[in-house]
Amino acid sequence: MNLEELMLKVQKLEDLEEIKKLHREYIACIDKMETDKVPDMFTEDGIAEIQDSGELKGKKAIEELYAKGYLSQRKGRTDGHLCGEPIITVDGNKAKGHWTVYIFFSVPSVQWTQGVNDCEYVKENGKWKFKKLKFVRTVASDPAILARVPRNTK
């Protein structure tokens, strides 16, 4: 392996770690109800799709969902998110990721749901951002939880 190949390998490893960090920060903001910070994690033309909200395109629509809409109005909730098992592929300044997500609820009783985050990322000005984030619930301790999702009212 020559020096150029080694530098490319190191860059790819650094990019993987930065993408993981972005995703951990996203999950932490959701847990801490700091949803107003989430839109800045997306590109200007980013897309968010949370369960069946439909594809919300652009920062303004993403802000409506996270900073002003359904996800910002969960005050008093005691949800906890665990996101792991990432499968990430980096190709230059673009990447794709697939994450397993568990959400735990303690009110009114202990319950859980599992889902996936499928993501596309881009590196803009040296910083990784979400180009697209899609969350879909796949299974839950109570099947009725699968029906309790935000609806796009537009």
N, C-alpha and C positions, 0 to 999 in steps of 0.2 A: 504494500500500500504506500503510495507516495504522499507527499505533504498535502497536495490539493485534495486528494480523496479523503484523507484524514480530516481536513478542515470541513469538508462537506458533511462527513459523518457526525462530527461534533455539532455543526449547525443544526442538523436534523434532530439530534438528541436534545439540544437546547429548545428547538421549536416544539418538540413533543412535551417537554416540561412546561413551557409557557402556555400551551393549549390546556394541559391538565390544570394549571393554576387558574386560568380563565374560568374553566368549568367549576372548579371548587369555589371560586369567588361568587359565581352566579348562584350556586346552591346556598352558600352562606347568606347572600342577600335575600333569598327567598325565605330562609329560616328566620332571619333576624328582622323580617318585615322592612327591609331597606330596598323595597322594590323600585324606588325612584332612581336608584343607581344602575338598574339593569339596562335601560335603553342605551346608555353609553357603551355598553359591552357589544352592541350591534353596529354593523356598518350602516351608513345612511340609507341604503336600499335593502337593508336586512329584512328577513322574513321570520316571524314567530308563529307557530301553530301549537297551541296547547289543547290537547285532546280534540274536541270538535269545534274549536273557536273559529275554524277556517284560517286560511293563510292571511295573516296581518302583515301587509307589506309597507316598508318604510318606517323610519324612526317615529313619526307622529303616531301611526297606528300601534306601534310597539309600546310607545309611552302611554297610550290610552289603556292598553291591557295591563301593563305592569305598574305604572306610576299613578294612574287615576282610576283604573277599572277594577275588575273582579279581584285580581291578585293583590291589589293594594288595600282591599276592604276586608281582609281576614283578621282584623285586630282581635286580640283575645284568643286566637287559635293557638293550639299547642302542637302544631305539626312539627315533625322532624323529618328531614330528608337525608338519605344515604345514597350516594351516587358512586358507582365503582365499575370495575371490570371493563375499563375502556379499551376499545379497539380503535386505534387512530392510525391513519395513513397520511403522511405528509408528502406533498409533491410541490416543491418550491415554496411559493407564497400562498398555496392553497392546501387545505386538508379536509378530511372527513373523519367523523367520529361517531361511535355508537357506544352508549353508556346504559347500564342497568340502573334503574332508580327505584328505591323503596321509600315510601312515605308512611310514617307512623302517626296515628291520631290517638290522643288520649281522652278526648271529650267527644261524645258522652261516655264512650267506653274504649278500651284499647282495641284498635283495629289497624290494619295495614293495607297498602295497595302497592303493587309492583307495576312498573312501566319501563319505557325506554325513551331515551333522548337520542334522536338521530340528528347529527349536526353537520353543517358545512362551515368552515372557517376560512378567513383570509387574513393575510398579514398586510396591514396598512401602516406606512410610515414606521416600520419596525415593531408594530404592536399587533398581536393576534386579536381578532374580533369574530363574533358570530356573523356569518352570512345568512345562515338559516338554522333555526332550532325547532325541532318538532318533538313534542312529548305526546306519547300515547300510553294510556293505562292498559295493562294486559291481563292482570288478575288481581283479585282482592279477597281479603278475609270475609267480607260481606259483599256478595255480588251486586247489591244495590248501590255500593260506592261507585261502581263503574258508570252508573247512570248520573251521578252527581258531578257534572262537569260544567264549566262555563260555556255559555252559548254566545255566539257572535250575534249581537243585536242589530248590526248594521245591514 
